[in-house]
Amino acid sequence: MKKYSKQETDWTIGLDLGNRNSYWVALDREGEILQEGRVARRVRALEKVFREFSRSRIALEVGTQSSWVSRLLRLYRSEPSQAA
């Protein structure tokens, strides 16, 4: 993986919401993986990860948990969108 700056705003993050854990991947504008990981699906855990990715586009799956997660991500000026 190449070096990156968390201040960049042209990132796209995919977020797969699981029952207990969620998996995410951050891509640059060329589609290269910058970072990926697993995070517990709890407010504090999600805040800790996604606070660092403010101003990013985030695609998350549609499901029962996607509404509150989307609202949480907007607090950090991210652009969440839900995908089926």
N, C-alpha and C positions, 0 to 999 in steps of 0.2 A: 504494500500500500504506500501511496505517496504521502508526503507531508502536506498538511493543510492548516488553515487558520479557521478557528471557530467563529470568526467575525465575518466570514464570507456569507453571502446571502443567496447564492445560486444553488443551494443544496435542495435535494428532494429526499425525503425520508419516508420509507415504507414501514408501516407499523401493523403487525399481525397481533390482534388482541386475543389472548388465551384466557382460560378460566382462572389460572393462578399467575401465570407469567406471560409476558408479551415479548415478542421478538421484533427488532428493528434493524434497519440498514440505512445508512446515509450515503447518497450518491452525489458526485459532483455533476456539473452540467454535461460532461462527456459520458456520464454513466459509469464512471469508475467508483468502486467501493472505497469510501473514505474511512468508515467505521461501522461496526455492527455489534449488536449485543442483545442481551436478555435483561429484562427488568420485571420486577414483581408488579402486578397490576393493582397497585395501591397508590393513592394520591401522592404521598411523600416520595415514593420511589420514582414515579413518573416525573414529578417536578424536578427532582435531582438531575435526571438525564436530560429532559427537554428544555430546561432553563438555559442550558448551554447552546441550544440550537434555535434561539429566537430568530425570527424573520425567515424561517425555512418553510418550504412547502412540505406538508405531511399528508400522505395518503394512508387512510386507515380503513379497515374493512367495516362494512355495515353489520351491526349486531346490537344486542341489548345493552352493551356497555359503551358503544361508540358515541352516544350523545354527551355523556358527562366527560368522557375523555376529550372530545372535541372542544367542549367549553373550557376545560383546563388548559389545553394547548393554546387557545386564543389569548389566555392571560399573558403568554410569553410572546405575543405578536407573531405567532406562527400562522400559516395559512392552511388549516386542516381541511381536507375534503374526504368524503366518505365514498368508498368504492364497494361494489357488490362482489 
